[in-house]
């Protein structure tokens, strides 16, 4: 009988998806809320476009910078903890051994069963430190260049998302017709984005679409009503 090789397929780009979600979600909702709010205040379409473009530029820079600093901070934290862990392996080997035994003890292994592992780690301190970083501290080594990729991904996704609600104001004369098209385009984009995101989060596509539309629509409606209340007669 022929044997079938078991092949496991796991999604390994969670950081990229997280950055896309952060950038796209904010890009769709914040400029949408701004444009809807200004429309509620009955300003000129040109004002909506200028304010929207300025917000997209500022938002993309701010979000991208935030992503860069967050990823850079994670890398710096990992490096600092690794240096500390390497020093402890060299200077406090007995205590570090006990921590290994405690980690494996959670899976039912005794110190006797851990002896081959301990012996190997004494010969390979880098492997020892890698093990402690992952299973004691729960830290994975950041990918090289992660900070810059995070900044570009978040910022780029923000720009793409932000242009969806703003484009109708660039192409359509009249504030209210542009607003209606902007609402339709943005809600459709939110639904598509939520459905696509659900493929990576494990929920149904319908649920993902409805959740994203609800959050984005609520933000836009709140801004629209607030602007109309403030700028009303």
N, C-alpha and C positions, 0 to 999 in steps of 0.2 A: 504494500500500500504506500503510495507516495505521501511524503510528509509535507505539510504546508508550513512554511516559515511564518512565524508570528511577527508581524511588523507593527510597531506602535507608532502612531502619528500624534504628535503633540504640537500645539501652537507655541512657538518660541519667540515671537515678536511682540510680547505683551507691552514692553516699554514704548514701542512705536505706536501701537494702537492707543495706549493711554495718552500719548502726546497728541495724536490725531483727534481723539475724543475731546480733550481739553481745548485745543485750538478751534476745532470746528463748532463745538457746542457754543462756546462764547462768541465766536465769529458770527454765528447765525442769530443768536438771541440779543446780544448787546446792540449792534447796529440796527437791528430790526426794532428794538425797543426805542432807540433814539429817533429813528425815522418816524415811527408811529407817534411818538410823543410830540415831535415837532409838527407833524401833520395835525395833531389834535390842537396845537396852538395856532393853526391856520397861518403858518409862515409861508414864504415863497418856496417853490420847488428848488430854486437855486440854493437857498439857505440849507435845505435838507441835504442836498448833494455835497455842498462844501463841508458842512458839519459832519456828514457821514464819512467822507473821505478822510478828514482830519482824525476822526475817531478810529477808523480802521488802521490808519498809519500808526497812531499813538498806541492803540490796543495791541497791534501786532508786535511792535517794538517792546512794549511792556511785558506782554505774555512771553515773547521769545526770551527776553532777558531773565524773566522769572524762571523759565525752564532751564536756561543755562546755569543760573546760580544754584538752582536746586540740584541739578545733576553734578555740578562741580563740587557742591557741598557733600553730596553722597560719596564722591570719589575721595575727597580729602578725609572724610570720616573713616572710610575703609582703610586708607593708607595709615592713618594714625592708629587705628585699632590693630592693624596687622603688625606695626612696629612694636606696639605694646605686647601683643601676644607672642611675638618672636623673642622678646626679652624675657618673658615669663617662662617660655619653653626652655630657655637656656639657664635661667637662674632659679626657677621654681619647678623643676621637672617633676618632683614627687607630687606636688599639689596638682599639676596639670594632668598627671597620670590618673589621679583620683577623679578628676572631672571627666576624663574619657570613660572611666569605668561607670560613672554615674549616668553618662549619656547612653551607653550601651545597656545599662541596667534597666532603662525604661523599656527595652525590648526583650527583657528576660535573660540577658547574658551575664554570666558571672565574671569575676576578675580573672579566673583561670582561663575562661574562654577568650578573654581579651588579650592574653599574653602575646600571641603572634602579632597582633596589631601594635601593641606597645613596643615590642622589640623593633618592628619596622620603623615606627616613628622616631625611635632613638637614633636610627641610622639616617633618617631623612627628615630634617627639621622643617623643610618647606612643606612637605606633605602634612606634617603634624599641624603646622600653623593653618594650612588650608582647611583641614578638618575642623579645627577649633573655630575658625572664622565662620564656617558654614553651620556647624551643629551646636556650638555653644552660643555664638552671638547672632546667628541667623542672617549673616551678611554674605552676599554674593559679590564677586569681583566685578566692578563696573567695566563695561566694554570701552576700549580705547576710542576716543572721539565722541563719546556719548553726549557730552555737554553741548557741543556744537550741533550735533544732529538733532538733539532735543529742541534747541532754540530755533533752528530752521524749520523743523516739522511743525512746532506749535505756531510760530509766526506765519508760515505759509498757509496752514490750515485756517488760521484766523482771517487772513486776507481773502481766501477763497470763499469762506462762509460769509464774510461781511459783504462781499459784492452781490450776493444773492438778493437781499432785501433792498439794496441801494440802486441796482441797475435799472429797475422800472422808473425811478425818478430821473435817471439820465436820458431815458428813451421816450418817455411819455409826457406830453404837455398836460398840465392840469394836476393839481395836488391830489384831489380825491381819486381820479382814475388811477394815478400812479400808486396811491396807497392801497387800493383794492387789488391791483396786480401784485404789489409787493407782499401783501398778506397771503395771497394764494401761493405765490412762488416760494415764500419762506416756509409756510406750513408744509408744502409738498417736500421741500428740501429737508425739513426737520423729520418728516415721516420716513423719507428714504434713508437719511442718516441714522435714525433710530433703528430701522430695520436692519441696516448693514451692521451696525454696532452689536446687535443682538447675536450675530453669528459668532462673536468672540466672547460674549458674556454668558451664553448658555440659556438665555430666556427666549421665548417665542418671538418671531419677527413682528407679529401684531402687537404684542405687549411692549416691545422696544419702541416701535413707532408711536404708539399712543402715549407712552411715558414722555418721550422727547417732545412731541407736539404739545402735550399739556404744559410742560415746564416752560417751553419757549413761548407758547401762546399766553400763558399767565403773566410772564414778564412783560411782554409787549402790551397786553391789555392794561396792566397796572400803569405803565409809563404813559400810555395814550390818555387814560382817564385823568391822571395827575396833571399832565400838561394842559388838557382841556379845562380842568378846574382852575388852574392857576392863570391861564391866558384867556379864559372866557370873559364875556361881557359882564 
